[in-house]
Each structure stands twice: as structure tokens, then as C-alpha cells.
Amino acid sequence: MAWNRRAGLWGFPVWLLMASSFFLFAATGCGDAADEPATRGPGAGQHGQGHQPGDKPGAKPSQPAIPVAVTNSVNGSISSYYRATSTLEAEKEAQILARVTGVVQTLLAEEGDHVETGDPLLKVDNDEYRYRLEQASAATANLRSRYERMEKMMKEELATEEEFQAVRSELASAEANEGLARLALSYTTVTAPFSGQITNRLVDVGQNLMVGDPVMVMADFEPLLARVHVPSREFNKLQQNQEVNLVLDSSGARLTGRIKLISPVIDPASGTIKLTIEVAEYPAGTRPGDFAQVQIVTEKRDDVTLVPRIAVLSDKGESVVYTMTGDEIPTAERRIVEIGFTDDHHAQILSGLAVGEPVVVKGQRSLKNGSPVKVLEDGTGAGR
């Protein structure tokens, strides 16, 4: 076939060759697009849309494991408590009163001072009382001399029995007056009636006192006392010298006391019994007037199943714990349990869980029955 400039090679028109090439290119492009996924949503990558490695095509994405801390239930002892609030009191507290009339001359103790029995606290001007004692002593000496002379005369029968008895009576009266004067003089020095601390000073130097005026207040802080009233139904569960736990509101310090006294009567108005609790040891700075939370053991149960208190959840009126099942892929198992006694750290399990079974103590609020879990730490110390 001859070459034709218009018809092209071998007689085919140029425009026909160009059209064929265009359709061939378009067909190739459509074939490449068909090999790709129809849709590329967010997360679609090497393993297909939304699938984790190892998932079969079209399978539901796997649920991620929830991190938890786990500990085992144990066998132990737990107690029930009666809880109350009380104010700490000094075992002894007294307002010290003036026993003579006079002017305060010297202060020998101040608020906060510790004093022993008989230590001087203050002095009252005593000149008048010294003179009265001297006068009484002179009268006694004079009558004692008369008595001795009368006694000799009686032996020589120079005086009657009646005269001798009169002198003896006068001497006894004089000796009594001297004793009163000496006692009054001693009262001009006010002393501590017991060992303790001065809690309040009520007078100043130069102040005039009358008999019966309060001068100081002192208290014995060793031991401190707490008084609580418990329901009468608890009476048979309490014993003298029984240990009691206390927590100070001011510092959070934990104290140990003992039941010192149990009232023998029930208050008819409240149906309670008064307990006096003695606290022999306490931190420095603890003072009468501090509030304390008192916990008295009313019953103790031994050989019971215990779990950390934080492991127990309340769900629709039921007490629930989460334990674990499965070895290769651990999952959470929701257990309904019956709770007995509880304290600050533990809860007693009456039914629903055996000793030694694991319980979740952290992360349990995110769990549902059958949730996959991943144990990240040992929760042995949870709740302590």
C-alpha cells in the first residue's frame, strides 16, 4: 500500500490511530481503580478498614484490655465497732480558792507550769497573821506556866482539883487558838493540792482577796479521760479494761485507751450506759478539750474471708466484686457477694467469694462482666 500523507501509515487515517490510543489509555486507568478498596475511611490502612493485626476480613474489631490491679482474698479476723465522738477531759481538775483575807504579794506559778503536790503557787501578805500567831503563842506559854505551877500545888495539896481543871482547860483553849493562828498563817501561801498543770491564773499581784475567792485553776493531764454513752444493748459486750481506739480530730493521731469505768445504771431518758475511757499515753500537745473519734470493739470474728474494702462496689442495691477467669486471655467476672463486718481497710465476705480468689482493687469501676483485663500491678497494699 502506498504512503499517503493524509491517510497515514498503510492507508489508515491519522485521526483513527489517535482515537484508538486514547480509548486504550482510559481502559487501563479504570482497571487500576477497580483493584483498590471501594472506600478508604479513617483508620483504613495496611490491614484494611478498622481491623487490628490478625483480624479476619469483615470481623468485629477486638476490645482493648482494661488495666487493673489485683489481690487475693485472705483468711483473717475482723471486728465490729461502736463509734462515738467524745471530748478529752483531765482526770483531775480543781479551782483553787483563797482561804484567808489579804493582798496578793507574790505569784509563784503561771499558766502552763507543771507543779507537784504542795508546791507554792502564790503568797498573800502575812504580817497580820504572823502577829496573831505570836500573840497566840505568848498566851499559850503563859497558861502552860500556870498549869505547871498548879500541877505542883496539886501534888502538895495546896490547890483544889477544881482550880487545876480550870487551868488545864484554859491551856487547852490557848493551844487550840495557837494552832488556828498557825494554820491561818500557812494559808497565806497557796499550794498545789495535787500534781498537774496550771490551766488558768485568776488573780494579779496587789489584788485584795476574800476567803473563797478563786485564784487559779489546775488540772492533772495524766491520764486523760473520754466519756461516751453507748446503747444499753451493747452492755453485755463491754468489759472493764477492754481496749479502745481513738482518733484525734485536731491531728489525726491514733490513740489507745481502756475502759476504766462502766456505769451500773442505764440512763432512762436515752437508754444508754456511760463509759469512762482512760488514755494513759498520747502525743505531746494533746490537751483536754480535744475532740476524739472513739471506736469500741463490740464483737470480733475470726477465721473469715476478707477483701480490701475498696474492692467492693455497690451496684443497684447489690454488693459486687470483680474477680478474673481465663489464663491466656484473662477476663473480668462480676460476682454478687454478701458483706458482713467492715472496718477502715477490709470487708468480710459471707458468701460469693472463696479465700484465695483474686479480686480487682484498682480499675474495677471500668469493668463489666466479660471485659478483657490486663494486670499491671499487685494490689496487695490496696486500702492500707
C-alpha positions as CSV (number, residue, x, y, z in Angstrom):
1,M,0.0,0.0,0.0
2,A,1.4,3.4,-0.9
3,W,2.1,6.0,1.8
4,N,-0.5,8.7,1.8
5,R,0.2,11.9,3.7
6,R,-3.4,12.4,4.6
7,A,-4.4,8.7,5.1
8,G,-1.4,7.9,7.3
9,L,0.6,4.8,7.5
10,W,-0.6,1.9,5.4
11,G,-3.5,3.9,4.3
12,F,-5.1,4.3,7.9
13,P,-6.2,7.8,8.7
14,V,-4.1,9.5,11.4
15,W,-7.1,10.6,13.4
16,L,-8.3,7.0,13.7
17,L,-5.0,5.9,15.3
18,M,-5.1,8.7,17.8
19,A,-8.6,7.8,18.9
20,S,-7.6,4.2,19.4
21,S,-4.7,5.2,21.7
22,F,-7.0,7.4,23.8
23,F,-9.5,4.6,24.5
24,L,-6.8,2.1,25.3
25,F,-5.3,4.6,28.0
26,A,-8.8,5.2,29.5
27,A,-9.5,1.5,29.8
28,T,-6.1,0.9,31.6
29,G,-6.8,3.7,34.1
30,C,-10.3,2.2,35.0
31,G,-8.7,-1.2,35.6
32,D,-6.2,0.2,38.2
33,A,-9.0,1.9,40.2
34,A,-11.0,-1.3,40.4
35,D,-8.1,-3.0,42.2
36,E,-8.2,-0.6,45.1
37,P,-10.8,-0.8,48.0
38,A,-14.0,1.0,47.2
39,T,-13.8,3.2,50.2
40,R,-10.9,4.5,52.4
41,G,-12.4,5.6,55.7
42,P,-10.4,6.9,58.6
43,G,-8.1,4.3,60.1
44,A,-8.1,2.2,56.9
45,G,-4.5,1.2,56.2
46,Q,-2.3,-1.8,55.6
47,H,-4.7,-4.2,57.2
48,G,-8.0,-2.8,55.9
49,Q,-10.6,-0.6,57.4
50,G,-10.7,-0.6,61.3
51,H,-9.1,-4.0,61.7
52,Q,-6.3,-4.9,64.1
53,P,-3.4,-7.1,63.0
54,G,-4.6,-10.7,62.8
55,D,-8.3,-9.9,62.5
56,K,-10.1,-11.7,59.7
57,P,-11.5,-9.5,56.9
58,G,-15.0,-8.4,57.9
59,A,-14.6,-9.4,61.7
60,K,-15.7,-7.0,64.5
61,P,-12.7,-5.0,66.0
62,S,-11.3,-6.6,69.3
63,Q,-11.9,-4.8,72.7
64,P,-8.8,-3.4,74.3
65,A,-7.8,-5.0,77.7
66,I,-8.5,-2.8,80.7
67,P,-5.5,-2.3,83.1
68,V,-6.3,-3.4,86.7
69,A,-4.6,-4.1,90.0
70,V,-5.5,-7.4,91.7
71,T,-5.0,-9.0,95.1
72,N,-6.3,-12.3,96.6
73,S,-8.9,-12.6,99.3
74,V,-7.5,-13.8,102.6
75,N,-8.4,-15.6,105.8
76,G,-8.3,-13.3,108.9
77,S,-10.1,-11.6,111.7
78,I,-12.4,-8.5,111.7
79,S,-14.3,-6.7,114.4
80,S,-17.5,-4.6,114.6
81,Y,-17.2,-1.3,116.4
82,Y,-19.4,1.2,118.2
83,R,-18.3,4.7,117.1
84,A,-18.9,7.9,119.0
85,T,-17.4,11.3,119.5
86,S,-16.1,12.5,122.8
87,T,-14.2,15.3,124.4
88,L,-11.0,14.6,126.2
89,E,-11.0,15.6,129.9
90,A,-8.4,15.8,132.6
91,E,-8.7,13.1,135.3
92,K,-8.5,15.8,138.0
93,E,-9.4,19.5,137.7
94,A,-9.8,21.9,140.5
95,Q,-10.4,25.6,141.1
96,I,-8.1,26.7,143.9
97,L,-9.7,29.1,146.4
98,A,-8.2,31.7,148.8
99,R,-8.5,30.6,152.4
100,V,-7.5,33.9,154.0
101,T,-8.3,37.5,153.5
102,G,-5.4,39.6,152.3
103,V,-3.5,41.2,149.4
104,V,-1.6,39.1,146.8
105,Q,2.1,39.6,147.4
106,T,3.9,37.2,145.1
107,L,2.9,34.9,142.2
108,L,5.0,31.8,142.2
109,A,3.4,29.9,139.3
110,E,2.0,30.8,135.9
111,E,-0.4,29.3,133.3
112,G,1.2,26.2,131.7
113,D,3.6,25.5,134.6
114,H,3.8,21.9,135.9
115,V,3.7,21.7,139.7
116,E,3.9,18.9,142.2
117,T,1.7,18.4,145.2
118,G,2.5,21.0,147.9
119,D,4.4,23.4,145.6
120,P,3.7,27.1,146.4
121,L,1.5,28.9,143.8
122,L,1.2,32.4,145.4
123,K,1.7,34.3,148.6
124,V,-0.6,36.6,150.4
125,D,0.7,39.4,152.6
126,N,1.0,37.7,156.0
127,D,2.2,40.3,158.6
128,E,-1.2,40.3,160.4
129,Y,-1.2,36.5,160.6
130,R,2.3,36.3,161.9
131,Y,1.4,38.8,164.7
132,R,-1.7,36.8,165.6
133,L,0.4,33.7,165.8
134,E,2.9,35.4,168.1
135,Q,0.1,36.6,170.3
136,A,-1.5,33.2,170.5
137,S,1.9,31.6,171.2
138,A,2.5,34.0,174.1
139,A,-0.9,33.3,175.6
140,T,-0.2,29.5,175.4
141,A,3.2,29.9,177.0
142,N,1.7,31.9,179.9
143,L,-1.0,29.3,180.6
144,R,1.4,26.4,180.3
145,S,3.5,28.0,183.0
146,R,0.4,28.4,185.2
147,Y,-0.6,24.8,184.5
148,E,2.8,23.5,185.6
149,R,2.6,25.5,188.9
150,M,-0.9,24.3,189.6
151,E,0.2,20.7,188.9
152,K,2.9,21.1,191.7
153,M,0.4,22.6,194.0
154,M,-1.9,19.8,193.5
155,K,0.7,17.3,194.5
156,E,1.4,19.3,197.7
157,E,-2.4,19.6,198.2
158,L,-2.1,23.4,198.0
159,A,-4.7,23.7,195.2
160,T,-8.1,22.1,194.7
161,E,-9.0,19.8,191.8
162,E,-11.4,22.3,190.6
163,E,-8.7,25.0,190.2
164,F,-6.4,22.6,188.5
165,Q,-9.0,21.5,185.9
166,A,-9.8,25.2,185.2
167,V,-6.2,26.0,184.4
168,R,-5.9,22.9,182.3
169,S,-9.0,23.8,180.3
170,E,-7.6,27.3,179.7
171,L,-4.3,25.9,178.5
172,A,-6.1,23.6,176.0
173,S,-8.1,26.5,174.6
174,A,-4.9,28.6,174.2
175,E,-3.2,25.8,172.4
176,A,-6.1,25.5,170.1
177,N,-6.0,29.2,169.3
178,E,-2.3,29.0,168.6
179,G,-3.0,26.1,166.2
180,L,-5.6,28.1,164.4
181,A,-3.3,31.1,164.1
182,R,-0.5,28.9,162.8
183,L,-2.9,27.3,160.3
184,A,-4.1,30.7,159.1
185,L,-0.5,31.8,158.6
186,S,0.1,28.7,156.5
187,Y,-2.9,29.6,154.3
188,T,-1.1,32.8,153.2
189,T,1.0,30.6,151.0
190,V,-1.4,28.9,148.5
191,T,-0.1,25.4,147.5
192,A,-1.0,22.9,144.8
193,P,-3.4,20.2,146.1
194,F,-2.1,17.6,143.6
195,S,0.4,17.3,140.8
196,G,-0.6,18.8,137.5
197,Q,-0.5,21.9,135.3
198,I,-1.8,25.4,135.9
199,T,-4.5,26.0,133.3
200,N,-5.7,29.4,134.4
201,R,-4.4,32.2,136.7
202,L,-7.3,34.3,138.0
203,V,-5.5,37.0,140.2
204,D,-2.8,39.6,139.9
205,V,-0.2,41.0,142.3
206,G,-1.8,43.6,144.6
207,Q,-5.3,42.2,144.3
208,N,-7.2,42.0,147.5
209,L,-8.6,38.6,148.3
210,M,-11.5,37.4,150.3
211,V,-12.0,33.9,151.7
212,G,-13.4,31.7,148.9
213,D,-12.1,33.8,146.0
214,P,-10.7,31.6,143.1
215,V,-7.1,32.3,142.5
216,M,-6.0,29.5,140.0
217,V,-7.3,26.5,138.1
218,M,-5.2,23.4,137.7
219,A,-5.6,20.0,136.1
220,D,-3.9,16.6,136.0
221,F,-3.5,15.5,132.4
222,E,-2.1,12.1,133.2
223,P,-4.2,10.2,132.3
224,L,-6.8,11.9,130.1
225,L,-10.4,10.7,130.1
226,A,-13.1,10.3,127.5
227,R,-16.7,9.7,128.4
228,V,-19.1,8.2,125.9
229,H,-22.7,6.8,126.1
230,V,-23.3,3.5,124.4
231,P,-26.7,1.9,123.8
232,S,-27.8,-0.5,126.6
233,R,-27.9,-3.4,124.1
234,E,-24.1,-3.3,123.9
235,F,-23.8,-3.6,127.7
236,N,-23.1,-7.4,127.7
237,K,-20.4,-7.0,125.0
238,L,-18.3,-4.5,127.0
239,Q,-15.7,-5.3,129.7
240,Q,-13.7,-3.2,132.1
241,N,-10.1,-2.7,130.9
242,Q,-11.2,-3.5,127.3
243,E,-9.0,-1.8,124.7
244,V,-10.5,1.2,122.9
245,N,-9.2,3.0,119.8
246,L,-9.4,6.8,119.5
247,V,-8.5,9.3,116.7
248,L,-7.9,12.9,117.5
249,D,-9.8,15.4,115.3
250,S,-7.1,18.0,115.7
251,S,-4.1,16.0,114.4
252,G,-5.5,12.6,113.2
253,A,-3.2,10.9,115.8
254,R,-4.4,7.4,116.7
255,L,-4.5,6.7,120.5
256,T,-5.2,3.6,122.5
257,G,-7.2,3.7,125.7
258,R,-9.0,1.3,128.0
259,I,-12.4,1.2,129.6
260,K,-11.9,2.3,133.2
261,L,-15.5,2.6,134.4
262,I,-18.8,1.2,133.3
263,S,-21.8,2.9,134.9
264,P,-24.0,0.3,136.7
265,V,-27.2,2.1,135.7
266,I,-28.9,2.9,132.4
267,D,-30.0,6.4,131.6
268,P,-33.8,6.1,131.4
269,A,-34.1,9.2,129.1
270,S,-31.6,7.9,126.4
271,G,-31.4,4.2,127.1
272,T,-27.6,4.5,127.2
273,I,-24.8,3.5,129.6
274,K,-21.9,5.9,130.4
275,L,-18.4,4.6,129.8
276,T,-15.3,6.3,131.1
277,I,-12.2,5.6,128.9
278,E,-8.7,6.2,130.2
279,V,-6.0,7.3,127.8
280,A,-2.6,6.9,129.5
281,E,-0.3,7.7,126.6
282,Y,-0.8,10.4,123.9
283,P,1.3,12.7,121.7
284,A,2.8,15.9,123.1
285,G,0.5,18.8,122.7
286,T,-2.7,16.8,123.3
287,R,-4.9,18.7,125.7
288,P,-8.2,18.5,127.5
289,G,-10.9,19.8,125.2
290,D,-9.6,17.9,122.1
291,F,-12.3,16.1,120.2
292,A,-11.7,12.4,119.5
293,Q,-13.5,9.7,117.5
294,V,-13.9,6.7,119.7
295,Q,-14.1,3.1,118.4
296,I,-15.1,0.4,120.8
297,V,-14.9,-3.2,119.7
298,T,-18.3,-4.9,120.3
299,E,-17.7,-8.2,118.5
300,K,-14.7,-10.0,116.9
301,R,-15.0,-12.7,114.2
302,D,-12.0,-14.9,113.5
303,D,-11.3,-17.2,110.5
304,V,-13.3,-15.3,108.0
305,T,-12.9,-14.3,104.3
306,L,-11.6,-10.7,103.9
307,V,-11.0,-8.5,100.9
308,P,-9.9,-4.9,100.7
309,R,-12.8,-2.6,101.3
310,I,-12.2,-0.7,98.1
311,A,-12.8,-3.9,96.1
312,V,-16.5,-3.9,97.0
313,L,-18.8,-1.9,94.7
314,S,-22.5,-1.0,95.2
315,D,-24.5,-1.7,92.1
316,K,-28.3,-1.3,92.1
317,G,-28.6,-2.2,95.7
318,E,-26.2,-5.2,95.4
319,S,-22.7,-5.6,96.7
320,V,-20.4,-6.6,93.9
321,V,-16.7,-7.6,93.4
322,Y,-14.8,-8.4,90.2
323,T,-12.7,-11.5,90.0
324,M,-10.8,-12.9,87.0
325,T,-11.3,-16.0,84.8
326,G,-9.2,-17.4,82.0
327,D,-5.5,-18.0,81.7
328,E,-4.3,-17.0,78.2
329,I,-6.8,-14.1,77.9
330,P,-8.0,-13.0,81.4
331,T,-11.5,-11.6,81.7
332,A,-13.4,-9.9,84.5
333,E,-16.2,-11.8,86.2
334,R,-18.8,-9.9,88.2
335,R,-19.7,-11.5,91.5
336,I,-22.6,-10.6,93.8
337,V,-21.3,-11.0,97.4
338,E,-22.8,-10.8,100.8
339,I,-21.0,-8.5,103.2
340,G,-20.5,-8.9,106.9
341,F,-18.4,-6.7,109.1
342,T,-16.3,-3.8,107.6
343,D,-13.6,-1.7,109.1
344,D,-11.3,1.0,107.7
345,H,-9.4,-1.4,105.5
346,H,-11.3,-4.7,105.0
347,A,-14.7,-6.1,104.3
348,Q,-15.9,-9.6,105.4
349,I,-17.3,-11.8,102.6
350,L,-20.1,-14.0,103.9
351,S,-20.8,-15.6,100.5
352,G,-20.0,-15.3,96.8
353,L,-16.2,-15.5,97.0
354,A,-13.8,-18.0,98.5
355,V,-10.5,-17.5,100.3
356,G,-7.6,-17.1,97.8
357,E,-9.7,-16.0,94.8
358,P,-8.4,-12.8,93.1
359,V,-10.3,-9.5,93.3
360,V,-9.8,-6.3,91.4
361,V,-8.9,-3.4,93.6
362,K,-8.0,-0.8,91.0
363,G,-9.8,-0.2,87.7
364,Q,-12.9,-2.1,88.8
365,R,-15.2,0.8,88.1
366,S,-14.4,0.5,84.4
367,L,-15.2,-3.2,84.2
368,K,-18.2,-5.2,83.0
369,N,-18.8,-8.9,83.2
370,G,-16.5,-10.5,80.5
371,S,-14.3,-7.4,80.0
372,P,-10.7,-8.4,79.0
373,V,-8.3,-7.2,81.6
374,K,-4.5,-6.7,81.9
375,V,-2.9,-7.0,85.4
376,L,-0.5,-4.1,85.7
377,E,0.4,-4.3,89.4
378,D,-0.1,-6.3,92.6
379,G,-2.8,-4.7,94.7
380,T,-1.8,-6.3,98.0
381,G,-1.4,-3.0,99.7
382,A,-4.6,-1.5,98.4
383,G,-6.7,0.1,101.1
384,R,-4.0,0.1,103.7
